[in-house]
Amino acid sequence: LYQNYLAYAQRIGGNYIHGLYPKNLLGAVEESVSILQMRHDEEKLLQFKKIVQSADYLFLADDLPYCKYRIRVPETLEDIRMAGKMLHNCLKDYVSKVRERETMIAFIENKEKQNKLIGAIEVRSGKMLQALGKCNRKLSIEVTEYLQDYMQRKQIHD
């Protein structure tokens, strides 16, 4: 346990937060692990934010003034998690794929209903892989027509 404490302290930057010989070794190890986890999480958040703010990702966004629907890209990891809860689907499982640039997720919202989330799309390499609504149900004909127009304007294939 003491060796772990020393190793974690080195990874934190040589910061022995409880001294070289902590009285509560287990507590010192747990706090060191917590600090390392927090740093790791911060790195993930920054990496995710950088990806969704990239030109490739922002290209997915769509908000025409005359249109009832819009496509919104996530701004944070939490946006995807919350959308998954609201849509009762597995969107949260795509966070790592987005972070690794394997795929892109965006949200379909109804502007006439205060930007109510009605579905999500998955796009990879210029191809629409999925476009689903709540509980992974098919989207309405009206939304599907909007998506077909959207795909044509953005040159996304199905």
N, C-alpha and C positions, 0 to 999 in steps of 0.2 A: 504494500500500500504506500509506503514511504517512497519507493522508487517511482511509483505512478505520480505522486505529488511532485517530485522533482522534475519528472518529464513534462508534466502539464505546466509547471512554472516556467520551464524553458520555452515551451510553445507559446506561452502568454508573453514572452519577451524577457525572461529572467526575473519576473516579478514574483517574489515569494510573498504573497499577500498575507500570509500568516507567519512569516519568519521562516528561517531555515529549519527549525524544529518546532512545528506547531503543536500546541497542547491538545487540540482536537483534530487529529489527523484525518479522520473520516470527514468531518465538516470542511476541512481545508481542501480535500480532494473533491468533494461535491461542489464547492464553490468554484474551484478551478475548472471543473468540467462544465459548469453552468456558464462561465465566462467564455470558454472556448465555443460552446454551442451557440451563444448569443452572437459571437463574431461570425461564426459560420452562417447563421441565419441572416445577418446583416449583409454578408457577401452575396447570398442567394437573392435577397431583395434587390440589391443594387444591380445584379446581373439581369434579373427579370425586368426591372425598370428600363435598363439600357436596351433590351431586346424589343419591348413593346413601344419604345419611343423611336425605334429605327425607322427609316423611310420605307423599308419593305413592309413592316407591320402596319404603319400608319396608312399605307396605301389601301388597306382593307376598309378603312373608315369610309362611311357614305352617309351624307345628310343633305339630301336635296330639299330645297325649301318647299317645293310643290308636292312632295311625296309624303304619304302617311307613315311610312316606315323609315327606319335608319339602321345602319350597321355601326356599332360602337366597339372599339377595341378596348381591352382591359387596361387599366392603368397600374394595377397592383395584383399581387398574388391573391389577395383577399377578394378582389373582384371576381375571379374565376371560382373560388370556393363558394362565395355567396350566390353566384349565378347557379352553380350546381345544386345548392340547397333550394333555391327558388324554383328551379325547373325540375327538381326531383330526379336528377340524373347523375352521371359519373364525371362531370366536368372537372372536379377536383383532381381526378386521376391524370389529367392532361397537363398539370402544372409543370412537372419535370420535363415532359416532352416539349413544352413551349420554351422552358429555360434552356434546353439543349438544342433548340432551333430545329427540332424534328417536325414540328407542325405549328400552325397558328390558329388561335381560337378568337372568335369575335361574337358579339351579341346582336340579336335582332330585337329592335324595340319599336313599339307603337307610339309615335309622337302624339297622336290624338288622345292617348290615354296616359299622359304625363310620363312618356318614355317607359311605359311598362315593358318589362322583359317578356318576350314571347317565344324566344328560341335562341339557338346558338348555331354557328357554323364552324366547320373545321376545314382549313385550306392548307394544302401542302404542295409545294412546287407548282403553283399556278393551277391547281386542280381542287375543286370542291369535293371533299371526301364525305362530308355529312352536313345536313341541315335539318335539325330536329327541334321540336317544341317540347313542351312540358311532358315529363315521363317518357321521353324518347318517342313521342308520337309524331306523325307526319304533320307538316304545317298546312295551314289552310290554302286553298287554291289562290286566294288573293296574295298571300305572303309568298307563295311559290312563284307567282307571276312577277312579283317585285324582285325576287332573287334571280330569276332568269334575266330580267332587264339589268340588274346589278352585275351579274356575271358577264354579260355582253359588254357593258361599259368598262368593266375592269379587266376584261380579257381573261377571265377565269373559266376553266373548262370543267365539265362534269364527267 
